[in-house]
Amino acid sequence: MSFDPERVQTVTFDSYSTLVDVEAAEAALDDRVTDPEPVSRLWRSRSLAYTFVANAIDAYQPFYEMNRDALTYALEAHGVDLQPGERDEILAVYHELEVFDDVRSGIERLREGGYETYVLSNGNPEMLESMVEHADIGDLVADTISADEVETFKPAAALYRHGAARTGTPIDEVVHVTAGWFDVMGAAHAGMQAVRVDRKGTPWEPFDGEPDATVESIHDLADALGV
C-alpha cells in the first residue's frame, strides 16, 4: 500500500514504544535482578501476549494489571523472588518512561500544520495521563483514547473504530502512527492508514501486507504530510 497524505485529517499515536521507550523499563530492574535484560524482554512479550489472549477469551483487565501479571511471571520464570511492594516500584516506571527525542517537536509540527493529534493506546487512563504529562505533550494532543473505554485491546478493530469516532473523523481520514507491528496491522484492518515508526532498523513482519509508510521519526511523517 502507499501513503495518501491528501486523505489525512487526524493523526493518532500509539504510546508505548512509539512516544516513550519501554526498553527503558529495564533500568528499574537493575538493582534487583542480576541479569535484567532477559527479564525485561520476557516481561514486555508476556504483557502483549496477555492482551492478545484476553481479546480472544473475553478476559479484559486494565493494561496496568496485565503488566503486573506479566512482570510477576517474568520474575518467577527467572527465579527472582521480590515482595509485592518491590514489584509495584518496578511497575511504576511506566509512569515516567524515557521520551523519544522527536516526540514533542514532531507533534508540534503536525499541530502547526493543522492536524489534530490524539493518543490511541492499550494503556489505561491513569497510565496515559502520566505519560502525556511526563512527555510534556498535554498542550499538543487533543485527547487520549484508552482501550479501557471499550475493554478491548489492540489489534481488535473495535478499538480503532472507537478511536476514530472519538476524534470525530471518518476512519479512512485517520492515520495511525505506531512502532508496533500488530498495531500497524490492526489499524489498517480497521480502515485507517497505518504508518510504522522504525527508529531501530528492525525488519518488517513477513505476513499480511505492509505499512502504508515507514518513517524513522515523527518529523519524517510531518515531511510526508507537507508540514
Contacts in CASP RR format, 6 or more apart in sequence:
PFRMAT RR
TARGET T0000
AUTHOR 0000-0000-0000
METHOD contacts of the structure
MODEL  1
MSFDPERVQTVTFDSYSTLVDVEAAEAALDDRVTDPEPVSRLWRSRSLAY
TFVANAIDAYQPFYEMNRDALTYALEAHGVDLQPGERDEILAVYHELEVF
DDVRSGIERLREGGYETYVLSNGNPEMLESMVEHADIGDLVADTISADEV
ETFKPAAALYRHGAARTGTPIDEVVHVTAGWFDVMGAAHAGMQAVRVDRK
GTPWEPFDGEPDATVESIHDLADALGV
1 188 0 8 1.000
1 209 0 8 1.000
1 210 0 8 1.000
1 211 0 8 1.000
1 212 0 8 1.000
2 212 0 8 1.000
2 213 0 8 1.000
3 175 0 8 1.000
3 193 0 8 1.000
3 195 0 8 1.000
3 212 0 8 1.000
3 213 0 8 1.000
3 224 0 8 1.000
4 193 0 8 1.000
4 212 0 8 1.000
5 224 0 8 1.000
5 225 0 8 1.000
5 226 0 8 1.000
7 172 0 8 1.000
7 173 0 8 1.000
7 193 0 8 1.000
8 115 0 8 1.000
8 173 0 8 1.000
8 174 0 8 1.000
8 175 0 8 1.000
8 193 0 8 1.000
8 225 0 8 1.000
9 115 0 8 1.000
9 116 0 8 1.000
9 169 0 8 1.000
9 170 0 8 1.000
9 173 0 8 1.000
9 174 0 8 1.000
10 115 0 8 1.000
10 116 0 8 1.000
10 117 0 8 1.000
10 118 0 8 1.000
10 164 0 8 1.000
10 167 0 8 1.000
10 168 0 8 1.000
10 169 0 8 1.000
10 173 0 8 1.000
10 174 0 8 1.000
10 175 0 8 1.000
11 110 0 8 1.000
11 115 0 8 1.000
11 116 0 8 1.000
11 117 0 8 1.000
11 118 0 8 1.000
11 174 0 8 1.000
11 175 0 8 1.000
11 176 0 8 1.000
11 177 0 8 1.000
11 221 0 8 1.000
12 117 0 8 1.000
12 118 0 8 1.000
12 119 0 8 1.000
12 120 0 8 1.000
12 145 0 8 1.000
12 163 0 8 1.000
12 167 0 8 1.000
12 174 0 8 1.000
12 175 0 8 1.000
12 176 0 8 1.000
12 177 0 8 1.000
12 192 0 8 1.000
13 19 0 8 1.000
13 107 0 8 1.000
13 117 0 8 1.000
13 118 0 8 1.000
13 119 0 8 1.000
13 120 0 8 1.000
13 141 0 8 1.000
13 176 0 8 1.000
13 177 0 8 1.000
13 178 0 8 1.000
14 119 0 8 1.000
14 120 0 8 1.000
14 121 0 8 1.000
14 176 0 8 1.000
14 177 0 8 1.000
14 178 0 8 1.000
14 179 0 8 1.000
14 180 0 8 1.000
14 183 0 8 1.000
15 119 0 8 1.000
15 121 0 8 1.000
15 122 0 8 1.000
15 123 0 8 1.000
15 127 0 8 1.000
15 128 0 8 1.000
15 131 0 8 1.000
16 22 0 8 1.000
16 94 0 8 1.000
16 97 0 8 1.000
16 121 0 8 1.000
16 122 0 8 1.000
16 123 0 8 1.000
17 178 0 8 1.000
17 179 0 8 1.000
17 180 0 8 1.000
18 100 0 8 1.000
18 177 0 8 1.000
18 178 0 8 1.000
18 179 0 8 1.000
18 180 0 8 1.000
18 197 0 8 1.000
19 99 0 8 1.000
19 100 0 8 1.000
19 103 0 8 1.000
19 119 0 8 1.000
19 131 0 8 1.000
19 135 0 8 1.000
19 137 0 8 1.000
20 97 0 8 1.000
20 98 0 8 1.000
20 99 0 8 1.000
20 100 0 8 1.000
20 103 0 8 1.000
20 131 0 8 1.000
20 134 0 8 1.000
20 135 0 8 1.000
21 97 0 8 1.000
21 98 0 8 1.000
21 99 0 8 1.000
21 100 0 8 1.000
22 44 0 8 1.000
22 97 0 8 1.000
23 40 0 8 1.000
23 44 0 8 1.000
24 93 0 8 1.000
24 97 0 8 1.000
24 98 0 8 1.000
25 40 0 8 1.000
25 43 0 8 1.000
25 44 0 8 1.000
25 90 0 8 1.000
25 93 0 8 1.000
25 94 0 8 1.000
25 97 0 8 1.000
26 36 0 8 1.000
26 37 0 8 1.000
26 40 0 8 1.000
27 36 0 8 1.000
27 93 0 8 1.000
28 89 0 8 1.000
28 90 0 8 1.000
28 92 0 8 1.000
28 93 0 8 1.000
29 36 0 8 1.000
29 39 0 8 1.000
29 40 0 8 1.000
29 90 0 8 1.000
30 36 0 8 1.000
32 80 0 8 1.000
32 82 0 8 1.000
32 86 0 8 1.000
32 90 0 8 1.000
33 39 0 8 1.000
33 75 0 8 1.000
33 78 0 8 1.000
33 80 0 8 1.000
35 78 0 8 1.000
38 78 0 8 1.000
39 74 0 8 1.000
39 75 0 8 1.000
39 78 0 8 1.000
39 80 0 8 1.000
40 74 0 8 1.000
42 73 0 8 1.000
42 74 0 8 1.000
42 77 0 8 1.000
42 78 0 8 1.000
43 67 0 8 1.000
43 70 0 8 1.000
43 71 0 8 1.000
43 73 0 8 1.000
43 74 0 8 1.000
44 70 0 8 1.000
46 69 0 8 1.000
46 70 0 8 1.000
46 73 0 8 1.000
46 74 0 8 1.000
47 63 0 8 1.000
47 66 0 8 1.000
47 67 0 8 1.000
47 70 0 8 1.000
47 71 0 8 1.000
48 182 0 8 1.000
49 70 0 8 1.000
50 66 0 8 1.000
50 69 0 8 1.000
50 70 0 8 1.000
51 63 0 8 1.000
51 66 0 8 1.000
51 122 0 8 1.000
51 153 0 8 1.000
51 154 0 8 1.000
52 153 0 8 1.000
52 182 0 8 1.000
53 59 0 8 1.000
54 60 0 8 1.000
54 61 0 8 1.000
54 66 0 8 1.000
54 153 0 8 1.000
55 152 0 8 1.000
55 153 0 8 1.000
55 156 0 8 1.000
60 151 0 8 1.000
60 152 0 8 1.000
60 153 0 8 1.000
62 123 0 8 1.000
62 124 0 8 1.000
62 148 0 8 1.000
63 122 0 8 1.000
63 123 0 8 1.000
63 124 0 8 1.000
63 127 0 8 1.000
63 147 0 8 1.000
63 148 0 8 1.000
63 153 0 8 1.000
64 91 0 8 1.000
64 94 0 8 1.000
64 123 0 8 1.000
64 124 0 8 1.000
64 126 0 8 1.000
64 127 0 8 1.000
67 91 0 8 1.000
67 94 0 8 1.000
68 87 0 8 1.000
68 91 0 8 1.000
71 87 0 8 1.000
71 90 0 8 1.000
71 91 0 8 1.000
72 87 0 8 1.000
75 81 0 8 1.000
75 82 0 8 1.000
75 87 0 8 1.000
82 90 0 8 1.000
94 127 0 8 1.000
94 131 0 8 1.000
95 127 0 8 1.000
95 130 0 8 1.000
95 131 0 8 1.000
95 134 0 8 1.000
96 130 0 8 1.000
96 134 0 8 1.000
97 131 0 8 1.000
97 134 0 8 1.000
99 134 0 8 1.000
99 135 0 8 1.000
99 136 0 8 1.000
100 199 0 8 1.000
100 217 0 8 1.000
102 217 0 8 1.000
102 218 0 8 1.000
102 219 0 8 1.000
103 135 0 8 1.000
103 137 0 8 1.000
103 218 0 8 1.000
104 135 0 8 1.000
104 136 0 8 1.000
104 137 0 8 1.000
104 140 0 8 1.000
105 218 0 8 1.000
105 219 0 8 1.000
106 217 0 8 1.000
106 218 0 8 1.000
106 219 0 8 1.000
106 221 0 8 1.000
106 222 0 8 1.000
107 117 0 8 1.000
107 137 0 8 1.000
107 140 0 8 1.000
107 141 0 8 1.000
107 218 0 8 1.000
108 140 0 8 1.000
109 218 0 8 1.000
109 219 0 8 1.000
109 222 0 8 1.000
109 227 0 8 1.000
110 117 0 8 1.000
110 218 0 8 1.000
110 221 0 8 1.000
110 222 0 8 1.000
110 225 0 8 1.000
110 227 0 8 1.000
111 117 0 8 1.000
111 140 0 8 1.000
112 227 0 8 1.000
113 222 0 8 1.000
113 225 0 8 1.000
113 227 0 8 1.000
114 227 0 8 1.000
115 225 0 8 1.000
115 227 0 8 1.000
116 142 0 8 1.000
116 167 0 8 1.000
116 169 0 8 1.000
117 140 0 8 1.000
117 141 0 8 1.000
117 142 0 8 1.000
118 141 0 8 1.000
118 142 0 8 1.000
118 143 0 8 1.000
118 144 0 8 1.000
118 145 0 8 1.000
118 163 0 8 1.000
118 166 0 8 1.000
118 167 0 8 1.000
119 128 0 8 1.000
119 131 0 8 1.000
119 132 0 8 1.000
119 141 0 8 1.000
119 143 0 8 1.000
119 144 0 8 1.000
119 145 0 8 1.000
120 145 0 8 1.000
120 159 0 8 1.000
120 160 0 8 1.000
120 163 0 8 1.000
120 176 0 8 1.000
121 127 0 8 1.000
121 128 0 8 1.000
121 144 0 8 1.000
121 145 0 8 1.000
121 146 0 8 1.000
121 147 0 8 1.000
122 146 0 8 1.000
122 147 0 8 1.000
122 153 0 8 1.000
122 154 0 8 1.000
123 146 0 8 1.000
123 147 0 8 1.000
123 148 0 8 1.000
124 146 0 8 1.000
124 147 0 8 1.000
124 148 0 8 1.000
125 144 0 8 1.000
125 146 0 8 1.000
125 148 0 8 1.000
128 144 0 8 1.000
128 146 0 8 1.000
129 144 0 8 1.000
132 138 0 8 1.000
132 141 0 8 1.000
132 144 0 8 1.000
142 167 0 8 1.000
143 166 0 8 1.000
143 167 0 8 1.000
145 162 0 8 1.000
145 163 0 8 1.000
145 166 0 8 1.000
145 167 0 8 1.000
147 153 0 8 1.000
147 154 0 8 1.000
147 159 0 8 1.000
149 162 0 8 1.000
149 166 0 8 1.000
150 158 0 8 1.000
150 159 0 8 1.000
150 162 0 8 1.000
152 158 0 8 1.000
152 159 0 8 1.000
153 159 0 8 1.000
154 160 0 8 1.000
154 182 0 8 1.000
154 183 0 8 1.000
154 186 0 8 1.000
155 182 0 8 1.000
155 183 0 8 1.000
155 185 0 8 1.000
155 186 0 8 1.000
155 187 0 8 1.000
155 189 0 8 1.000
156 186 0 8 1.000
157 186 0 8 1.000
157 189 0 8 1.000
157 190 0 8 1.000
159 190 0 8 1.000
160 171 0 8 1.000
160 176 0 8 1.000
160 186 0 8 1.000
160 187 0 8 1.000
160 190 0 8 1.000
160 191 0 8 1.000
160 192 0 8 1.000
161 171 0 8 1.000
161 190 0 8 1.000
163 174 0 8 1.000
164 170 0 8 1.000
164 171 0 8 1.000
164 174 0 8 1.000
164 190 0 8 1.000
164 192 0 8 1.000
167 174 0 8 1.000
171 190 0 8 1.000
171 191 0 8 1.000
171 192 0 8 1.000
172 191 0 8 1.000
172 192 0 8 1.000
172 193 0 8 1.000
174 192 0 8 1.000
174 193 0 8 1.000
175 192 0 8 1.000
175 193 0 8 1.000
175 194 0 8 1.000
175 195 0 8 1.000
175 212 0 8 1.000
175 221 0 8 1.000
176 183 0 8 1.000
176 184 0 8 1.000
176 187 0 8 1.000
176 192 0 8 1.000
176 193 0 8 1.000
176 194 0 8 1.000
176 195 0 8 1.000
177 195 0 8 1.000
177 197 0 8 1.000
177 215 0 8 1.000
177 218 0 8 1.000
177 221 0 8 1.000
178 184 0 8 1.000
178 187 0 8 1.000
178 194 0 8 1.000
178 195 0 8 1.000
178 196 0 8 1.000
178 197 0 8 1.000
179 196 0 8 1.000
179 197 0 8 1.000
179 198 0 8 1.000
179 199 0 8 1.000
180 196 0 8 1.000
181 196 0 8 1.000
181 204 0 8 1.000
181 205 0 8 1.000
183 194 0 8 1.000
184 194 0 8 1.000
184 195 0 8 1.000
184 196 0 8 1.000
184 211 0 8 1.000
185 194 0 8 1.000
185 205 0 8 1.000
185 208 0 8 1.000
185 209 0 8 1.000
186 194 0 8 1.000
187 193 0 8 1.000
187 194 0 8 1.000
188 194 0 8 1.000
188 211 0 8 1.000
188 212 0 8 1.000
193 212 0 8 1.000
193 213 0 8 1.000
194 211 0 8 1.000
194 212 0 8 1.000
195 211 0 8 1.000
195 212 0 8 1.000
195 213 0 8 1.000
195 214 0 8 1.000
195 215 0 8 1.000
195 221 0 8 1.000
196 204 0 8 1.000
196 211 0 8 1.000
196 213 0 8 1.000
196 214 0 8 1.000
196 215 0 8 1.000
197 214 0 8 1.000
197 215 0 8 1.000
197 216 0 8 1.000
197 217 0 8 1.000
197 218 0 8 1.000
197 221 0 8 1.000
198 214 0 8 1.000
198 215 0 8 1.000
198 216 0 8 1.000
199 216 0 8 1.000
199 217 0 8 1.000
204 210 0 8 1.000
204 211 0 8 1.000
204 214 0 8 1.000
213 221 0 8 1.000
213 224 0 8 1.000
215 221 0 8 1.000
215 224 0 8 1.000
END
